Amino acid sequence: MQNGILPFNYNHMSYKSLDTSPRILLGPGPSDMHPRVYKALSTHMIGHLDPEFVDIMDEVKQMVQATFQTQNKLSFVVSAPGSAGMETCLVNLIEPGDEVVICQHGVFGGRMADIADRAGATVHKVVQEWGKPVDPAAVKKVLENCNPKLVAIVHAETSTGVRQPLEEIGQMVRDKGSLFVVDAVTSYCGIDLRVDDWGIDAIYTGTQKCLSAPPGLSPVSFSDRAVEVLDARKTKVQSWFLDLSLVKNYWAGAKRAYHHTAPISQIFALREAYRLVLEEGLEARFQRHQETHEHLRDGLQDLGFTYLVDEAYRLPMLNAVYLPDGVEELPLRKQLLHEYNIEVGGGLGDFAGKLWRIGLMGHSCDKNHVNMLLSALKEIM
Ligand SMILES: Cc1ncc(COP(=O)(O)O)c(C=O)c1O
């Protein structure tokens, strides 16, 4: 039937009910979700200021603290994806004219530098060749020649598969009297990450990687030192939505004040994903990621794949690998997706078209999934 309001021939039958393919997600995120997380997503809706939901937010805050291994009081969840967590940490701590140091060894360090620049900071970059961790000596050199309010770095560079050691750089940053800001989007709940022990002042992550919750939320945490800097601001935070002086009364105020309407169903699912992490235990979860990674590594090496990153700095949850000589990456990746329902990631930024990024994250990080991928590759190749 013709619809006079819509600008095209609208036929409601053309929108079929949703029926996504049963993919196995072995890319750089999102990862597969546990059935309990799907079930939690469909929990009966309640209001976001309902006392029951306020209790749930309190529980989720405790779970954020437990998984970041921190006592930070300002620990909560930004109602937007990891990039918004990144922006939250940077725009709240930076005021126009501040000096900052951004370490860049892949795509996401570059994004941090862009945000800091837009917030009016003078950005000093420590640039490292992609595929290697940032060298503490290079950070030291830059710190000798500036007086930064903060130093920011990515713990797990998803574009390269590099695990960045944080302790030595964190100590230098503290000695300099600057704040230490860390991107833990990919490392969170997959490798060890100690916010308090490593002196991290502001940290953000995402929910769609090793936590295996729906995408679109960003747990963050600020140390008391960072909160003091926030409280001493002379200028307004450039973003209304991400301004922590407003948001914190929603997540942490004695009397909850309306700020925005929380993504209630996603928080239900997040809470269930956290319950799964805490039931498994952080140590056991890290161990599972490492063992599954080693199983994948052995199988891939037998097939002629080679790793971009030296063994000492490899992330278990993000395997950046070159394909065997003569094998084209895109047709093979498409065949895996369409014929075997297995998603792996292509290269990002400088590595687009050059390598694969195979993710082993959270609920996706399973030896059976690895076996499926390896047998599919054997069959095709
Ligand atoms: C290291 C890192 N930082 C930030 C982000 C941005 O997260 P989101 O895509 O959830 O905005 C990602 C996403 O993959 C990431 O891997």
The ligand as an ORCA input file, in Angstrom:
! r2SCAN-3c Opt
* xyz 0 1
  C      42.606      0.363     22.583
  C      41.264      0.932     22.224
  N      40.923      2.151     22.674
  C      39.732      2.704     22.393
  C      38.804      2.038     21.616
  C      37.497      2.679     21.310
  O      36.442      1.932     21.843
  P      34.973      1.994     21.199
  O      35.082      1.397     19.835
  O      34.152      1.165     22.156
  O      34.580      3.422     21.166
  C      39.114      0.772     21.125
  C      38.157      0.045     20.274
  O      38.446     -0.951     19.680
  C      40.363      0.205     21.440
  O      40.697     -1.003     20.983
*
